[in-house]
Structures are given as C-alpha cells and as structure tokens.
C-alpha cells in the first residue's frame, strides 16, 4: 500500500526563500534560476561594500532625542576591515580619548550603531529599531545614557566602547553577514558589564531584522526585554535565556526564516 503523494516542490518553495526545486536544463540550472542567483550574490557583495552613511545616522539619532558621538575602529579602509577583523574590534586612539571625555555618571545603557559586514542593513533599519525601542525602555524607566556611531566596527568593538563609558549594558546594532536570501539583515548584540576580551557566550543576539524577517516592533520588544532582564539580573549571554516570546505576539513575516547569524 503506497503512502500519500509527496507535496510538489513548488509548494515547498512557497514556504521558504531557500533555493529548492529550481529544476534543470540538461545538466545545468535553468537560466532564470542562474540569473536570480547571480543577482542575489551581487546584492550581497554590494551590501558588504556599501558606504556607511554616518552623517545621516548622526542626524537621525539627534532627531529622536539622542545626542550621538562618532568613533572609529583601527581599520583604515574597507579592504583592511575585511582582512583584519582584529582591528575592527579596537578603537583608534582619537576615539578612545573622545569617549573618555564623555564617561562618568550613573549610566545604565549605551547604544552603539556600527556598520559591520552590511552597512546597507544599518542604513536601512537601525534608526527605525532605535525609534521603536525608545518608548519601551522609557516604560521600564531605562534611560539611554550614551549613543555612539562606530565606523569599521565589529561586534566586540562595543565592549571597549561600553567599558570606557562605564555603561552597565551595551547594545550593538550592526550589519550582519549578507546572505543570498537577505543582504540587509541587522543584528542587535547585548552585553552586560562590557569589557575588552569578552567572548560571544557573554552576549545575547536578536538577529534577522529586515524587511522579510523580524519586524521593527518585535525586534524592539525582544531587545527591550533582554535589556530589562539583563540589568535586573546582572547578566547576559548564555546565562540569560530569551523568554520574551511567551509575552510578545508574533510579527515575523510569512516569508521569513529563522537562522543563526555570526558577525564577529
């Protein structure tokens, strides 16, 4: 007795942006599938090399009530950024001096916006995430003590920034590694008691923030939950399980997928 017929591959394609059921033309992919692959690959490369619009980011943060300062890592250009990840995790001396002059006071939280591996994602989404996050933090009585815009940034650059500023917690909004299904994905990395030398197990991450992924409202909800609980419990990373999903309505789009990102 035969089982139920398999669902057509075209039905599966409606459930995922992954490349499945492409068909074939002889021993090769169909022309349309090949052209779509080449287009997505080009978009991913363009996202990596996009210009980080620092002036627009600074204006946008100021417009929503955050007085931001601009810093940079020790990389000199985009080529060096890609070849020397270690330099993207260290502030240049001028930035260290600038932040040292702004340190002091009881600062619970610092927000850092960094270009990362997809400046295009940061240009497109970071301001809207911050805009959605601010009223949620205000409702919890949490003030953003510092806002920083960082060029040539890797995730760990936030640790040095937070340590110099004396922030109890740092939130790093940064462009994630572009993929063939999403070239403009933004990630948020949260670290309690930031200091130089921390590893990724000390961080929480909310990833896949983009048009076909996690929406701004749900991303802000998750980030605010992690900030509130992290500050209350005095920890972050693997010791802080994200249980915000039990409270928040799902707003992920039908075409989105959940997959781990890594931007270090």
Steps between C-alpha positions, in 0.01 A plus 500: 500500500653826390515805723358844430644679198792733567421870499620670184825688529326816390299488825822471697642802320210707630609426857864604482729744318760221479591375155303176467328343204683712245466247222765438238586557138701199396781471755473864609264733682231679300607842375251682723627326815860575407425868437317529833797341679743741334280797590476400868875438511562847356265655755688328782834628372359851458366493858846418636659789311218752547590839648396544863300823506636637827370858458145374440526266799623779725218730386242227543607420854504867592152543353360233732664655804833319524815709491740268320876510464704353215785254550706265284691177531865461400428389144593748228275385217248232406762266360691501828171456687434175315856372532566603861197428722719560807543869413124540477474397866724782627435874516751738348678727752299810407173316568629371832583856604161630384305237693713545812389862507134391498529233770365534850168508677252219561453366147290190467496461125698599192382451142763450230416500129779340296533425131613137530495272198193664346496880523195481272306327779597764754410785267160342435389374842700625800317829557158336484604237752626769739182701444287198592724412795500837678138506625531142626809590699333815630206292624749292702675809635821425309690795356738484206800672651718502189454460125803425283542458125800278420669452162706195409330316784492137602269382778770499768573868441195566714675342799777757496253784441282389791798450729637849437160661545430302815169363371341209686371358172580557135272440202680474166288538186712375212472371146509119482684295243295523178346182368344408170150535644561816706774751428368765740460313830560693822602342830488625859764373744451562873776474761477563873809650670690543172878481506776418255558130453148364546396210281172441317356283778462822701270655238136467402406550137179600323562438131332499159351849529405592144206541265429127460613402849446632849299823504603813688233471770577141594873559480462798736284292733762225522788742543316695771416175683863390496616843617251508787571146615874531447521812714272354767692170522846641436588267212476431129593229251439130556399570860207714378247296305279703269150429628342806343310283253258394771383861528526645149271445201670358193555755224750314282397510136383187323809487279753532782730229628672464834869422474804586706720786390859553595675837484819506701 
